[in-house]
């Protein structure tokens, strides 16, 4: 890890001597210029609550227009095209997220998950995905590892009957604004060293890095994304049955804790998304990108942690590229 602040000058400093890392929002704006402070104090532009838009069909004002449904399943879709997508990826209809470029799924069951090890490597927004799957499963999934008192500890769930393992792992530092002890855990908890394909037919790795790094330089974020890319390349060299997904930043404007609240414009996510696109060039054919921004924009999401409806849409989008409901294979339970 590169040093972006100050490196200790002691010659004999070892890993065991570094016992804690912390960062706070307190005095975060202390070094802002006068112009930056003035801009930060401006209120958001208020958009009228009611906007009237009159739309007419190209052929006739009385003719009903419908959205054409895709005729290709997401498992057959060329996912490389997702990296070049510029139109909205979908829309909500009666509470369900509908993809515009391929036929997605509306639920996840043992058919989708059977004989797979699924890794979620990231922050608490991926914990939401992990818990959503646990809450929707109709079969028992035994919790092998879970520390409720420390959310940044690896969580593992295993279902023997269908040979399914779900693992959530925290990403490496920075993890602002939290105080962290046991730093070795975060330095050693890299994707490359953790992912294993033992005993399963397929491994899924979902990667996400965004909210905890917003307090730091964009160069720092770029450095991490470059390292993640190297890890992914090494994983592809080691395993042939691994599918990798990158979750892009979703739209949110507010982060709340007990002591503070920070507001930010939602366009910041576009900057980080652009960095991910540029760094991952060369892996577009191997890595599937998950753009959840449209789902959060469509219902005007404000919170860092989206509602259950959005989480469901995100998880279903992920497994739409894995589960082919049109030709379901037979799922045999392990006795």
C-alpha positions, 0 to 999 in steps of 0.5 A: 500500500502506498503512503498518501500522508506521512510515513513513520521515520523509525527504522525498526517499525514492524506490522505489529507496532501499527495497532490502530487506524482511524479517520473522522469527518471532524475538521474535514473542511479545515483546509478548504479554500475560500472558494470551496467553502462558498460552493459547499455552503450553497443550497441545492437547486430546488426542482418543482414538485409537480412537472407537467410533460405532454407526450405525443406518439410519433404516429398518433396521439391516441395510439398506445405506446409500449416498451418493447421487451427484449427477446434474449435472456441475460445469460445469452446476452453479450455482457461486453456491451454493458461497458459501453451502455449509455441508455437507461438499463431498465425501469420499475413496473409494478415494483419490479425492476425490468431490464431493457437489454435482456430478459432478467429474473424476478427471484433467486432460488436454489436453481441459481445458487446450487453448487456455487461459492459466491464471494461478496468483497466490499462494504456494507452495501454488499452486506445488504445483498448477502442478507437479502439472499439469506432472507429469501432462501427457502432452505436452511443455510448454516451460519459458519462465521458471523460476528455481530459486534464487529460488522467488518468481519468476514461472514460465511453461510453454507448450505450442504443440501445444495452445496452453496456457500455465501461469503462476505468479506470487507475490502481493505483500508481505508474504511473511514470514518471507523476506528479499526484495530487488528490491521493485519486482517485488512492487509491480508484480506485480499481477493487474490489470497481468499478466493478458492474454487474447491468443491464447486462447479463455479465461483462468483466474485462480486467486487465493490469499492466506493463509499469508504474511500470518498474522503480520500484522493481520487489517486488513492481510489485509482490505485486501489482499482488498479490493484483490484484489476491485478488481483482479478487477472491473477484469479483468471490465471489460477481458475477457469471456473470464476465469474467476476462482477464489478458493482459500480457506484449507485446514486445517493446523496446522504450518509447518516450516523449517530453523530453526523450527516454528510450530503453530496451531489449524486454526480460524484459517482460518475467520476468514480465510474469513469475511473473503473471503466478506464482501468478495466479496459482489456477485461471487458470480455471477462468481467461483467459490470453491474450498473445500479445507478438507473435503479436508484435514480428512478425512485430518487434514492437518497440514502447510502443504503438503499431500500429493500426494493432496490436491493432486490432489483440489484441482486436480481440483476446480478443473477440474471446473468447467471440463471437461465430460467428458460432452460432450467437444469435439474437440481439434485440435493446432496443427501 
